[in-house]
Amino acid sequence: MILIALICAGCTGCPASNAPEPPKGNAEKINSSQESWGAVVLQGEKIGHTMERIEQLTHGQTEYVRMTTVEQMQVQRAGQQLKMSIESVFLSHPDGSLKQFSTKIDQAGSVTRFTGQVSQDGQKLTISAQGGQGSPVSSDSIDWQPEYGGLYSVTRLFRNPPIEAGQKRSAMALVPSANRVAKYTIEAHDHEAVTMLDGSTMTLLKTTYLTEIKGQPPLEATAWVDEAGQIVKMTSPVQNFEVYRCPKEVALSPNQNVSFDLTLDTIVPVEGMPQQGRDELPELTYRLKLKSGDPAKIFAGTSNQKVTAEDGNTAQLRVWRIRPDVPLPAELPSSDKPTEADLASSPLVQVEDPAVQKLLGQARFSGGNATQQVIALEKFVHDTIEEKNFSQGFLSAAEVAQGKTGDCTEHAVLLMALLRGKGFPARGALGLVYVDYGEKQGFAYHMWTEAWMGDRWLPLDATRGKGGIGVDYIKVTQSDLSGSGAFAAFLPVTQVIGQLEIEVVE
């Protein structure tokens, strides 16, 4: 789901990551190794593969389990091909409790790495992060418990012993790439006939697979397992992504030329959208409906919008056009104040990077007024990113400053870095913006920036460079993109993609 969100927001095997190794001093002995492969399918077309390897290890008198997973896919975004992969390696104790891990995210050649180590007392997980080639490594820690696990502990929920109809199991474990603790819950239902990749059918046990991260809406998938508790098929609610277990040669076979475009074909049509003068409208109200989930719990009610629930799947969203020199609407909820992270350098927002600082020195300000400065930086980033393309995944601010290429995510992250470098707290906003591509009109997934102006968050969009945004933006969430858990901010977007209906309320 992290890969999907990164792709949409902008958003043979893989090269090896820095795999965790058991303690030195004893030769490693692999007692057993089990490997399985899968094909990733989007809208009926094969777009990638997965691999899972579980190795039982012995070092002296100590036993470990090393679990390696690879997810690789190639998708089409705005007519351009984008390759992305995630490789994670978890070293655990036989009971599933985590010892250490590493993760590598490769987005069209832009690599982000994470490594983590559980403290000896089991109370902290220290995670190091590096965003982009040559970027400095930063570290932070999250609260931990000795029984918390990694991916192997989730696998044990299915297989040890094999889950049976009517059973429900849960465990606390780390979410790869998001680098946050989640409660994983597996609930088994009934056996049913399932159509496989080759058109054959198998009778499998249907389970629901729930991932709950504190402060985030729950993520739900469906998995069908065999008598050994091994997943044979899994589906995500996001645009009908599916994974089928299959032989290695099928998993590694050439991908199909994908016709589904994750930018153009995820545009959400809207009824009643004003076609004239939208940039000058002071406010606009939308009705949001999700096929699954509560929009009042997913969409942000801060900065320039207010969300009001109508029922469990529907909410009204009132959006205002915010300007720094105009009093805030009385009905607008109070804004959350900036934190230290909104001014700090991080693996994705490298404020102190030489290339970022060089750009900041090149920016020209027509006056000393704070509003003029942030607007000037928005326009400066718009003009600086010379090549607007969708072939990148999610570049860090330093990479954008060096290459001057990218899409909305690159515009947003570079503007965040420059604003912070100038002393303005800044964060990223993720959501949707209204677009008109001729034959396609509606809301497309997008990322922009918010700058703190003393009493409000001022939305800015360097992709367009218009001096702020209008009421044709709908925010799902916001993030300071700090630390090892930066990508967790993208997870709420996965709850919306393929699920959302929008209409304008008269």
Secondary structure, DSSP 4 states (H G I P E B T S, - for coil): -HHHHHHHH----PPP-----PPTTS--EEEEEEEEEEEEEETTEEEEEEEEEEEEEEETTEEEEEEEEEEEEEEEETTEEEEEEEEEEEEE-TTSBEEEEEEEEEETTEEEEEEEEE-TTSSEEEEEEEESTTPPPEEEEEE--TT-B-HHHHHHHHHTTBP-TT-EEEEEEEETTTTEEEEEEEEEEEEEEEE-TTS-EEEEEEEEEEEEETTS--EEEEEEE-TTS-EEEEE-SSTTEEEEEE-HHHHTSPPP----BTTGGG-B-EES---SSGGG-SEEEEEEEESSS-HHHHS--STTEEEEEEETTEEEEEEE---TTSPPPTTSPPPPPP-GGGTS--SSS-TT-HHHHHHHHH---S-S-HHHHHHHHHHHHHHH--EE-SS-----HHHHHHH-EESHHHHHHHHHHHHHHTT--EEEEEEEEEEE-SS-EEEEEEEEEEEE-SSSEEEE-TTTTSSS--SSEEEEEEE---STTGGGGGHHHHTTTTTEEEEE--
